[in-house]
Amino acid sequence: MRHFFQYLLPYAALGLLWLLHWLPLPVLRGLGWLLGQLLYLLGRERRRVALINLRLCFPAMPLAQRRRLARRHFVAFARAFLDRTLLWWAPRQRLERIVRLRGAEHLRAADGRPTLLLAPHFVGLDAGGTLMTMLTPLVSVYSAQKNPVFNAVLLAGRMRFNAPVLLSRQDGMRRALKSMKAGLPFYYLPDMDFGPRDAVFAPFFGVPAATITGVSRLARLTGARIVPCVTRMVADGYEVELQAPWEDYPGESVEADTRRMNEYIETQVLRMPEQYFWVHKRFKSRPPGEAKFY
């Protein structure tokens, strides 16, 4: 009987999420506010991680202000989670009203060079990815979910438009390189701590952070342009901004390129600090001999 309920529970949860996609966005956002408050109160471990990250990145910010910022982040995170029901099941016409693009002229190069869309980990990254697949076939990398039912729904939701090439992190970069050279933009999320392998310790808000060097290496291997793709949650949906391609990139070294990327992401975090992924253990990996933060 216990195994039966364990099998049934994911389908029941997905059924509830499917029902939510019929709701008007203001109602869905209201539910997200309630869920975010609940997660902040009950999610002790993730709350602790967020507060540690905020202390490391904003040491001059008073504790009370960091706590308010963490609470706002949990609300933004919960709202984005519930908004996924729209990305997975809402009609295309509704998504086109809710998720809007600026800077479309930067999507493709006039000379045909490959494009790497640098997408930092803001809560709206799934909305940005969905909009990009609505515009063009692309390639991206995803993290497999532990629950196979949710993993299948997540993949199906991300595959709705233009049959994107979705690679797990275990697949390596060979297919991504091939897809880029074939003309597919690469929607790339490089600002999480995946361990010291294929990474360098580059400052992030002054704290050494294990940062993968894929942006620099892919640019060097393919000649790709780096086009920042930043998604911002707003009251009536999401705004996706494609910014001008980086000039003089790649630079003098992979290490310098990676520092530049982190410095750029810092500027975007300061625009909307409550929307960055503070619940992620960004500083989990430490340089040899340095104490752990979490």
Residue frames as qw, qx, qy, qz and C-alpha x, y, z in Angstrom:
[[0.000, 0.885, 0.465, 0.000, 0.00, 0.00, 0.00],
 [0.314, -0.773, 0.096, 0.543, 2.82, 2.40, 0.86],
 [0.372, -0.140, 0.599, 0.695, 4.43, 1.83, -2.55],
 [0.210, 0.638, 0.678, 0.297, 1.07, 2.45, -4.22],
 [0.098, -0.947, -0.245, 0.184, 0.75, 5.88, -2.61],
 [0.392, -0.577, 0.353, 0.624, 4.38, 6.69, -3.40],
 [0.349, 0.184, 0.701, 0.595, 3.60, 5.89, -7.04],
 [0.077, 0.764, 0.614, 0.184, 0.35, 7.84, -7.04],
 [0.278, -0.772, -0.204, 0.534, 1.57, 10.98, -5.27],
 [0.257, -0.284, 0.377, 0.843, 3.62, 12.45, -8.18],
 [0.042, 0.384, 0.720, 0.577, 0.64, 12.06, -10.53],
 [0.202, -0.795, -0.558, 0.125, -1.69, 13.69, -8.02],
 [0.304, -0.635, 0.009, 0.710, 0.73, 16.61, -7.62],
 [0.184, -0.055, 0.561, 0.805, 1.02, 17.01, -11.38],
 [0.030, -0.606, -0.741, -0.288, -2.76, 16.91, -11.71],
 [0.230, -0.822, -0.343, 0.392, -3.02, 19.79, -9.25],
 [0.274, -0.454, 0.285, 0.799, -0.33, 21.75, -11.11],
 [0.157, 0.262, 0.718, 0.625, -2.14, 21.16, -14.41],
 [0.089, -0.784, -0.615, -0.011, -5.32, 22.65, -12.94],
 [0.296, -0.699, -0.105, 0.643, -3.38, 25.75, -11.86],
 [0.311, -0.070, 0.461, 0.828, -2.45, 26.67, -15.43],
 [0.027, 0.646, 0.655, 0.391, -6.09, 27.66, -16.08],
 [0.289, -0.772, -0.377, 0.424, -5.93, 30.41, -13.46],
 [0.259, 0.934, 0.007, 0.248, -5.43, 34.09, -14.35],
 [0.607, 0.348, -0.390, 0.599, -1.85, 35.19, -13.76],
 [0.189, -0.586, 0.313, -0.723, -2.72, 37.55, -10.84],
 [0.863, -0.368, 0.057, -0.341, -4.38, 34.66, -9.01],
 [0.924, 0.128, -0.242, 0.267, -1.42, 32.37, -9.73],
 [0.342, 0.512, -0.374, 0.694, 0.98, 35.03, -8.47],
 [0.513, -0.570, 0.212, -0.606, -1.10, 35.39, -5.30],
 [0.978, -0.194, -0.046, -0.060, -0.80, 31.66, -4.68],
 [0.732, 0.362, -0.297, 0.495, 2.92, 31.99, -5.34],
 [0.080, -0.650, 0.337, -0.677, 3.15, 34.67, -2.64],
 [0.794, -0.439, 0.171, -0.385, 1.50, 32.35, -0.13],
 [0.976, 0.069, -0.122, 0.165, 3.68, 29.41, -1.16],
 [0.485, 0.560, -0.336, 0.582, 6.81, 31.55, -0.92],
 [0.363, -0.634, 0.339, -0.592, 5.96, 32.67, 2.61],
 [0.940, -0.256, 0.102, -0.201, 5.37, 29.05, 3.58],
 [0.874, 0.291, -0.206, 0.330, 8.62, 27.87, 2.04],
 [0.179, 0.664, -0.383, 0.617, 10.54, 30.60, 3.84],
 [0.583, -0.542, 0.328, -0.508, 9.07, 29.58, 7.18],
 [0.952, -0.143, 0.229, -0.144, 9.37, 25.80, 6.73],
 [0.845, 0.450, -0.147, 0.247, 12.39, 25.49, 4.42],
 [0.548, -0.803, 0.151, 0.179, 14.97, 25.81, 7.16],
 [0.735, -0.178, 0.384, 0.529, 17.93, 24.46, 5.21],
 [0.451, 0.541, 0.383, 0.598, 17.34, 26.47, 2.04],
 [0.168, -0.963, -0.133, -0.162, 16.62, 29.57, 4.12],
 [0.643, -0.642, 0.228, 0.350, 19.97, 29.07, 5.85],
 [0.660, 0.136, 0.418, 0.610, 21.75, 28.71, 2.49],
 [0.223, 0.803, 0.325, 0.448, 20.14, 31.87, 1.14],
 [0.345, -0.938, -0.003, -0.016, 21.08, 33.89, 4.20],
 [0.706, -0.400, 0.320, 0.489, 24.68, 32.65, 4.08],
 [0.545, 0.403, 0.418, 0.605, 24.92, 33.60, 0.41],
 [0.018, 0.911, 0.230, 0.342, 23.50, 37.05, 1.07],
 [0.544, -0.806, 0.108, 0.210, 25.88, 37.59, 3.99],
 [0.702, -0.152, 0.381, 0.582, 28.85, 36.64, 1.82],
 [0.405, 0.497, 0.442, 0.627, 27.79, 38.77, -1.13],
 [0.091, -0.772, -0.142, -0.613, 26.43, 41.77, 0.80],
 [0.577, -0.210, -0.581, 0.534, 28.39, 41.90, 4.08],
 [0.066, 0.051, -0.204, 0.975, 27.58, 45.59, 4.60],
 [0.466, -0.377, -0.436, -0.671, 23.83, 44.98, 4.36],
 [0.399, -0.317, 0.566, -0.648, 22.11, 44.87, 7.78],
 [0.091, 0.025, 0.994, -0.054, 20.86, 41.45, 8.83],
 [0.403, 0.485, 0.574, -0.522, 17.22, 42.56, 8.91],
 [0.445, 0.626, -0.239, -0.594, 17.51, 43.77, 5.33],
 [0.155, 0.317, -0.901, -0.252, 19.11, 40.49, 4.22],
 [0.242, 0.215, 0.907, -0.269, 16.25, 38.59, 5.81],
 [0.475, 0.602, 0.263, -0.586, 13.69, 40.70, 3.99],
 [0.352, 0.569, -0.565, -0.482, 15.56, 40.13, 0.74],
 [0.028, -0.128, 0.991, 0.037, 15.66, 36.38, 1.37],
 [0.389, 0.401, 0.708, -0.431, 11.92, 36.33, 2.01],
 [0.482, 0.654, -0.068, -0.579, 11.29, 38.22, -1.24],
 [0.190, 0.430, -0.818, -0.332, 13.47, 35.71, -3.04],
 [0.221, 0.108, 0.957, -0.150, 11.43, 32.80, -1.73],
 [0.475, 0.586, 0.400, -0.521, 8.29, 34.51, -3.01],
 [0.393, 0.651, -0.415, -0.499, 9.85, 35.09, -6.45],
 [0.002, 0.274, -0.953, -0.126, 11.09, 31.49, -6.51],
 [0.348, 0.292, 0.840, -0.295, 7.65, 30.11, -5.63],
 [0.485, 0.657, 0.132, -0.562, 5.91, 32.31, -8.18],
 [0.294, 0.559, -0.654, -0.416, 8.29, 31.17, -10.90],
 [0.162, -0.065, 0.984, -0.038, 7.66, 27.55, -9.92],
 [0.438, 0.493, 0.653, -0.372, 3.89, 27.94, -10.27],
 [0.390, 0.700, -0.180, -0.570, 4.35, 29.90, -13.50],
 [0.087, -0.304, 0.889, 0.331, 5.95, 26.79, -14.96],
 [0.453, 0.379, 0.785, -0.187, 2.45, 25.38, -15.26],
 [0.443, 0.791, 0.071, -0.416, 1.84, 28.02, -17.94],
 [0.096, 0.651, -0.661, -0.362, 5.11, 27.23, -19.69],
 [0.251, -0.101, 0.960, 0.070, 4.23, 23.55, -19.77],
 [0.232, 0.424, 0.876, -0.003, 0.55, 23.67, -20.70],
 [0.231, 0.707, 0.248, -0.621, -0.76, 27.13, -21.63],
 [0.676, 0.635, 0.334, 0.169, -1.50, 27.88, -25.32],
 [0.592, 0.116, 0.140, 0.785, 1.19, 29.56, -27.33],
 [0.034, 0.717, 0.273, 0.640, -0.93, 32.70, -27.75],
 [0.554, -0.817, -0.147, -0.068, -1.15, 33.16, -24.00],
 [0.766, -0.329, 0.063, 0.549, 2.59, 32.66, -23.55],
 [0.442, 0.407, 0.223, 0.767, 3.30, 35.29, -26.22],
 [0.216, -0.838, -0.179, -0.469, 1.32, 37.79, -24.14],
 [0.713, -0.699, -0.028, 0.047, 2.98, 36.86, -20.84],
 [0.699, -0.371, 0.296, 0.535, 6.62, 36.42, -21.95],
 [0.414, 0.907, 0.080, -0.024, 7.95, 39.30, -24.04],
 [0.797, -0.013, 0.152, 0.585, 11.27, 39.86, -25.80],
 [0.094, 0.970, -0.115, -0.193, 13.52, 42.87, -26.20],
 [0.174, -0.700, 0.626, 0.296, 16.64, 42.88, -28.35],
 [0.888, 0.246, 0.382, -0.069, 15.56, 40.28, -30.91],
 [0.538, 0.806, -0.246, -0.021, 18.06, 41.77, -33.37],
 [0.136, -0.698, 0.697, -0.099, 20.89, 40.22, -31.32],
 [0.894, -0.083, 0.384, -0.215, 19.68, 36.63, -31.68],
 [0.877, 0.243, 0.294, 0.291, 21.55, 35.84, -34.89],
 [0.326, -0.582, 0.315, 0.675, 24.77, 37.18, -36.35],
 [0.556, 0.725, -0.076, -0.399, 24.77, 38.67, -39.83],
 [0.255, 0.626, -0.717, -0.170, 27.96, 36.77, -40.60],
 [0.867, 0.003, -0.435, -0.242, 26.51, 33.42, -39.50],
 [0.183, 0.392, -0.771, 0.467, 28.71, 33.00, -36.42],
 [0.501, -0.385, -0.773, 0.061, 27.37, 30.68, -33.69],
 [0.277, -0.617, 0.099, -0.730, 25.55, 32.32, -30.80],
 [0.443, -0.194, -0.780, 0.397, 25.88, 31.46, -27.12],
 [0.364, -0.696, -0.199, -0.586, 23.02, 32.87, -25.06],
 [0.310, 0.131, -0.692, 0.639, 24.45, 33.52, -21.60],
 [0.537, -0.562, -0.357, -0.518, 21.50, 33.01, -19.21],
 [0.048, 0.317, -0.699, 0.639, 22.31, 33.65, -15.54],
 [0.314, -0.326, -0.888, 0.080, 20.30, 31.81, -12.89],
 [0.296, -0.060, 0.225, -0.926, 17.41, 34.15, -12.25],
 [0.465, 0.186, 0.767, -0.401, 14.02, 32.73, -11.32],
 [0.622, 0.583, 0.109, -0.511, 12.68, 33.52, -14.80],
 [0.088, -0.474, 0.765, 0.427, 15.21, 31.39, -16.68],
 [0.378, 0.245, 0.889, 0.078, 12.59, 28.78, -17.66],
 [0.376, 0.797, 0.351, -0.316, 10.35, 31.49, -19.10],
 [0.097, 0.772, -0.426, -0.462, 13.31, 32.84, -21.05],
 [0.249, -0.219, 0.900, 0.284, 14.19, 29.39, -22.31],
 [0.439, 0.498, 0.741, -0.103, 10.60, 28.72, -23.39],
 [0.325, 0.855, 0.063, -0.398, 10.45, 31.99, -25.32],
 [0.036, -0.613, 0.661, 0.431, 13.72, 31.20, -27.06],
 [0.324, 0.058, 0.926, 0.183, 12.38, 27.80, -28.16],
 [0.418, 0.701, 0.512, -0.270, 9.27, 29.54, -29.48],
 [0.221, 0.859, -0.204, -0.414, 11.49, 31.70, -31.68],
 [0.471, 0.629, -0.604, -0.129, 14.06, 29.20, -32.89],
 [0.955, -0.110, -0.254, 0.108, 15.41, 25.68, -32.49],
 [0.026, -0.811, 0.495, -0.312, 18.24, 25.73, -29.96],
 [0.745, 0.007, -0.621, 0.243, 20.44, 23.57, -27.77],
 [0.346, -0.701, 0.307, -0.542, 20.56, 23.64, -23.99],
 [0.415, 0.126, -0.846, 0.312, 21.65, 21.62, -20.98],
 [0.629, -0.533, -0.078, -0.561, 19.38, 20.48, -18.15],
 [0.090, -0.335, 0.843, -0.411, 19.79, 18.83, -14.76],
 [0.517, -0.212, -0.778, -0.287, 17.87, 15.57, -14.49],
 [0.536, -0.471, 0.229, -0.663, 15.29, 15.45, -11.68],
 [0.161, -0.246, 0.922, -0.252, 15.39, 12.65, -9.14],
 [0.584, 0.299, 0.632, -0.412, 11.73, 11.77, -9.66],
 [0.281, 0.029, 0.757, 0.589, 11.31, 10.18, -13.12],
 [0.169, 0.722, 0.669, 0.050, 7.68, 11.35, -13.45],
 [0.051, -0.917, -0.083, 0.387, 8.56, 15.00, -12.83],
 [0.335, -0.436, 0.550, 0.629, 11.64, 14.64, -15.01],
 [0.321, 0.331, 0.779, 0.424, 9.51, 13.43, -17.93],
 [0.090, 0.878, 0.468, -0.053, 7.04, 16.31, -17.52],
 [0.237, -0.794, 0.164, 0.535, 9.86, 18.83, -17.26],
 [0.337, -0.185, 0.676, 0.629, 11.43, 17.56, -20.47],
 [0.246, 0.569, 0.735, 0.275, 8.10, 17.49, -22.29],
 [0.027, -0.917, -0.286, 0.276, 7.42, 21.07, -21.22],
 [0.222, -0.705, 0.353, 0.574, 10.79, 22.25, -22.48],
 [0.316, -0.039, 0.788, 0.527, 10.35, 20.34, -25.77],
 [0.400, 0.633, 0.565, -0.348, 6.99, 21.92, -26.71],
 [0.402, 0.880, 0.023, -0.251, 8.29, 24.26, -29.40],
 [0.436, 0.802, -0.402, -0.076, 10.76, 23.75, -32.26],
 [0.985, -0.030, -0.127, 0.117, 12.19, 20.46, -30.92],
 [0.045, -0.877, 0.458, -0.139, 15.21, 21.86, -29.03],
 [0.753, 0.201, -0.578, 0.243, 18.26, 19.69, -28.44],
 [0.533, -0.729, 0.224, -0.367, 18.28, 19.12, -24.67],
 [0.662, 0.297, -0.629, 0.279, 21.36, 17.52, -23.17],
 [0.733, -0.665, -0.143, 0.033, 21.88, 16.30, -19.62],
 [0.143, -0.895, 0.423, -0.023, 25.00, 17.43, -17.82],
 [0.722, -0.303, 0.609, 0.128, 26.33, 13.88, -18.12],
 [0.783, 0.556, 0.272, 0.062, 26.24, 14.03, -21.94],
 [0.561, -0.249, 0.269, 0.742, 29.27, 16.28, -22.28],
 [0.147, 0.718, -0.007, -0.680, 29.72, 19.12, -24.74],
 [0.296, -0.098, 0.753, 0.580, 30.33, 17.25, -28.00],
 [0.184, 0.596, 0.747, 0.230, 26.69, 17.36, -29.17],
 [0.049, -0.884, -0.243, 0.397, 26.41, 20.98, -28.03],
 [0.226, -0.530, 0.448, 0.683, 29.44, 21.91, -30.15],
 [0.242, 0.177, 0.819, 0.490, 28.02, 20.07, -33.15],
 [0.096, 0.765, 0.636, -0.025, 24.64, 21.79, -32.72],
 [0.118, -0.820, -0.006, 0.560, 26.23, 25.23, -32.42],
 [0.221, -0.337, 0.617, 0.676, 28.27, 24.69, -35.56],
 [0.171, 0.402, 0.830, 0.347, 25.03, 23.65, -37.30],
 [0.045, -0.412, -0.240, -0.878, 23.56, 27.04, -36.44],
 [0.518, -0.652, -0.540, -0.122, 21.59, 26.41, -33.24],
 [0.117, -0.712, 0.329, -0.609, 21.93, 29.05, -30.50],
 [0.579, -0.100, -0.738, 0.333, 23.11, 27.58, -27.19],
 [0.456, -0.733, -0.043, -0.502, 21.00, 28.62, -24.17],
 [0.676, 0.132, -0.573, 0.444, 23.70, 28.21, -21.54],
 [0.531, -0.793, -0.033, -0.297, 23.47, 28.56, -17.74],
 [0.715, 0.316, -0.470, 0.410, 27.05, 28.58, -16.43],
 [0.041, -0.585, 0.388, -0.711, 26.79, 30.19, -12.98],
 [0.843, -0.458, 0.013, -0.281, 26.29, 27.28, -10.60],
 [0.215, -0.625, 0.744, -0.099, 28.80, 25.39, -8.49],
 [0.947, 0.148, -0.185, -0.219, 29.27, 21.99, -10.15],
 [0.879, -0.351, 0.150, 0.286, 32.51, 21.30, -8.30],
 [0.236, -0.764, 0.368, 0.475, 36.12, 22.21, -9.06],
 [0.589, 0.083, 0.680, 0.429, 36.37, 20.03, -12.18],
 [0.322, 0.500, 0.498, 0.631, 36.52, 22.12, -15.38],
 [0.191, -0.933, -0.278, -0.127, 36.21, 25.21, -13.21],
 [0.433, 0.293, -0.321, 0.790, 38.32, 28.03, -11.83],
 [0.311, -0.661, -0.522, 0.441, 37.86, 29.98, -8.62],
 [0.183, 0.433, 0.214, 0.856, 36.74, 33.38, -9.85],
 [0.016, 0.166, 0.502, -0.849, 35.45, 36.13, -7.56],
 [0.204, -0.570, -0.641, -0.472, 31.70, 36.53, -7.26],
 [0.364, -0.863, -0.103, -0.336, 30.90, 39.59, -5.16],
 [0.053, -0.778, 0.541, -0.315, 34.45, 39.29, -3.85],
 [0.729, -0.315, 0.573, -0.201, 34.16, 35.64, -2.78],
 [0.087, 0.360, -0.852, -0.370, 36.06, 32.92, -4.70],
 [0.779, 0.197, 0.353, -0.480, 33.44, 30.78, -6.44],
 [0.442, -0.076, 0.825, 0.344, 34.01, 27.60, -8.43],
 [0.495, 0.637, 0.062, -0.588, 32.93, 28.73, -11.89],
 [0.777, 0.212, 0.535, 0.255, 32.83, 26.53, -14.96],
 [0.164, -0.529, 0.367, 0.747, 34.87, 27.86, -17.87],
 [0.525, 0.379, 0.737, 0.192, 32.51, 26.67, -20.61],
 [0.304, 0.905, 0.203, -0.217, 31.60, 30.11, -21.93],
 [0.058, -0.803, 0.475, 0.356, 35.21, 30.97, -22.68],
 [0.417, -0.211, 0.840, 0.275, 36.11, 27.53, -24.01],
 [0.519, 0.551, 0.652, 0.026, 33.06, 27.31, -26.29],
 [0.248, 0.929, -0.006, -0.273, 33.76, 30.78, -27.65],
 [0.169, -0.664, 0.644, 0.341, 37.34, 29.75, -28.41],
 [0.464, 0.009, 0.866, 0.188, 36.33, 26.44, -30.03],
 [0.390, 0.593, 0.696, 0.111, 33.44, 27.73, -32.15],
 [0.197, 0.144, 0.199, 0.949, 34.06, 31.46, -32.60],
 [0.163, -0.689, -0.696, -0.118, 30.66, 32.05, -31.01],
 [0.081, -0.534, 0.066, -0.839, 29.32, 35.46, -30.03],
 [0.236, -0.299, -0.779, 0.499, 28.33, 35.82, -26.37],
 [0.258, -0.457, -0.294, -0.799, 24.83, 37.33, -26.16],
 [0.066, 0.029, 0.743, -0.666, 23.56, 37.87, -22.59],
 [0.432, -0.380, -0.619, -0.534, 19.97, 36.68, -22.16],
 [0.034, -0.004, -0.662, 0.749, 18.47, 38.00, -18.92],
 [0.350, -0.496, -0.675, -0.419, 14.90, 37.21, -17.89],
 [0.049, -0.103, 0.466, -0.877, 13.14, 39.43, -15.37],
 [0.130, -0.538, -0.832, 0.031, 9.88, 38.55, -13.62],
 [0.109, -0.129, 0.030, -0.985, 7.44, 41.48, -13.75],
 [0.436, 0.116, 0.539, -0.711, 3.90, 41.94, -12.47],
 [0.757, 0.391, 0.101, -0.513, 2.22, 40.83, -15.72],
 [0.952, 0.304, -0.035, 0.028, 4.68, 38.12, -16.79],
 [0.730, -0.357, 0.269, 0.517, 8.32, 38.14, -17.86],
 [0.364, 0.900, -0.177, -0.161, 10.61, 40.38, -19.86],
 [0.870, -0.062, 0.279, 0.402, 13.42, 38.63, -21.72],
 [0.131, 0.943, -0.196, -0.234, 16.27, 40.90, -22.78],
 [0.861, 0.193, 0.142, 0.449, 18.87, 39.95, -25.37],
 [0.207, -0.892, 0.130, 0.380, 21.75, 42.35, -24.87],
 [0.489, 0.791, -0.349, -0.117, 24.43, 43.35, -27.34],
 [0.945, 0.076, -0.204, 0.243, 27.13, 40.73, -27.98],
 [0.575, -0.722, 0.151, 0.354, 30.26, 41.10, -25.90],
 [0.504, 0.817, -0.263, 0.098, 33.17, 42.78, -27.61],
 [0.180, 0.657, -0.686, 0.255, 36.77, 41.58, -27.33],
 [0.674, -0.253, 0.610, -0.331, 35.70, 38.15, -26.16],
 [0.821, -0.470, -0.189, 0.263, 37.33, 35.73, -25.66],
 [0.070, -0.968, 0.234, -0.057, 40.15, 37.69, -24.07],
 [0.163, 0.722, -0.664, 0.106, 43.66, 37.03, -22.93],
 [0.102, 0.185, -0.958, 0.195, 42.93, 33.85, -20.96],
 [0.475, -0.405, -0.742, -0.245, 40.15, 31.49, -19.88],
 [0.387, -0.416, -0.582, 0.582, 40.61, 32.72, -16.31],
 [0.010, -0.188, -0.026, 0.982, 40.19, 36.38, -17.33],
 [0.352, -0.203, -0.591, -0.697, 37.13, 35.50, -19.40],
 [0.483, -0.439, -0.756, 0.042, 35.55, 33.70, -16.45],
 [0.243, -0.368, -0.394, 0.806, 36.19, 36.64, -14.13],
 [0.145, 0.022, -0.258, -0.955, 34.57, 38.90, -16.69],
 [0.427, -0.345, -0.727, -0.414, 31.49, 36.69, -16.79],
 [0.426, -0.490, -0.661, 0.375, 31.09, 36.77, -13.01],
 [0.129, -0.265, -0.137, 0.946, 31.55, 40.54, -12.96],
 [0.270, -0.145, -0.485, -0.819, 28.84, 40.87, -15.58],
 [0.471, -0.440, -0.753, -0.133, 26.44, 38.64, -13.63],
 [0.305, -0.369, -0.497, 0.724, 27.03, 40.77, -10.54],
 [0.094, 0.075, -0.110, -0.987, 25.76, 43.83, -12.42],
 [0.458, -0.249, -0.616, -0.591, 22.58, 41.98, -13.34],
 [0.464, -0.387, -0.744, 0.285, 22.05, 40.69, -9.80],
 [0.149, -0.257, -0.316, 0.901, 22.15, 44.25, -8.51],
 [0.279, -0.119, -0.381, -0.874, 19.29, 45.13, -10.90],
 [0.765, -0.274, -0.222, -0.539, 16.96, 42.55, -9.30],
 [0.039, 0.438, -0.835, 0.330, 18.66, 40.93, -6.29],
 [0.642, -0.065, 0.551, -0.529, 15.52, 39.14, -5.08],
 [0.865, 0.369, -0.028, -0.339, 15.36, 37.13, -8.32],
 [0.357, 0.564, -0.744, 0.023, 18.81, 35.51, -8.25],
 [0.863, -0.153, -0.468, -0.116, 19.07, 31.86, -7.14],
 [0.147, -0.659, 0.552, -0.490, 20.23, 32.46, -3.57],
 [0.870, -0.268, 0.278, -0.306, 18.96, 29.02, -2.48],
 [0.895, 0.348, -0.225, 0.163, 21.75, 27.40, -4.50],
 [0.704, -0.605, 0.153, 0.338, 25.01, 26.61, -2.66],
 [0.523, 0.839, -0.107, 0.105, 27.03, 28.89, -4.94],
 [0.064, 0.771, -0.582, 0.250, 30.11, 28.73, -2.70],
 [0.955, -0.247, 0.085, -0.143, 29.98, 25.01, -1.85],
 [0.872, 0.198, -0.088, 0.438, 33.37, 24.22, -3.40],
 [0.290, -0.938, 0.139, 0.126, 36.27, 25.93, -1.67],
 [0.463, 0.706, -0.511, 0.160, 39.91, 26.47, -2.61],
 [0.785, -0.043, -0.553, 0.275, 42.26, 23.98, -0.93],
 [0.410, -0.051, -0.525, 0.744, 42.59, 24.65, 2.78],
 [0.228, -0.226, 0.044, -0.946, 39.65, 27.05, 2.98],
 [0.227, 0.176, 0.822, -0.491, 36.81, 26.32, 5.42],
 [0.026, -0.432, -0.787, -0.439, 33.36, 25.44, 4.10],
 [0.195, -0.177, 0.077, -0.962, 30.53, 27.96, 4.39],
 [0.674, -0.226, -0.298, -0.638, 27.49, 25.68, 4.57]]
